[in-house]
Amino acid sequence: MFLTWFRTEEVDALADSLANEFSRRCPAPTIDEQTPQAKNRLKSASELMCHRVKVFSERQRLNLFKRARLANSLKWKLAALGYDKETINALSYEVAKIATLSKAKKT
């Protein structure tokens, strides 16, 4: 069990997938737009991201190291995609919170 504590391949893949999906649904240049369509796009993209994290963390128990790795990997990927710090911090905080509060279902 201890050997899997630091195994983060799945968490890294999830962070990449989340960032790419978010970028596809809500590109970085459209974040600051004040139109209702842009706000709806941002809301739906972040809700989808949170839902995917919740499903993942219910399926697989995430320890403290993996939750931190997920949030940090997401931060790095979003920064590389050109998002501003405020958006990056808000999204990574929400992902970490959901991963922490979601309980893995016992099998």
C-alpha positions, 0 to 999 in steps of 0.5 A: 500500500505504501508503494502506491502512495507516490504513484501519480500517473493517473492524477497527472493524466487527469490534470492534463485532461482537465486543463485541455478540456477547460481550455477547449471549452473556455479559451484563455482570451475569452475569460475576461469577456463580460458577455452572458455567453462567456460567463455561461461558458466559464460556468459550464466548463468549471462545473464539468471540471468539478464533476470529473474530479468528484467522480474520479475521487469517488472511484479512487481514494486520493491521499494528501500527496495525490490531491496536492499533486492534482492541484499543482499539476492543474495549475502548471498546465493552466499557466502554460495554456495562458490563463491568468493567476486569479483564474488558475488559483480559483480553479485549482482551489476548487479542484483541491477542495472537491478532491478532499471532500469527496469520499471514495466509495468502499468496494 
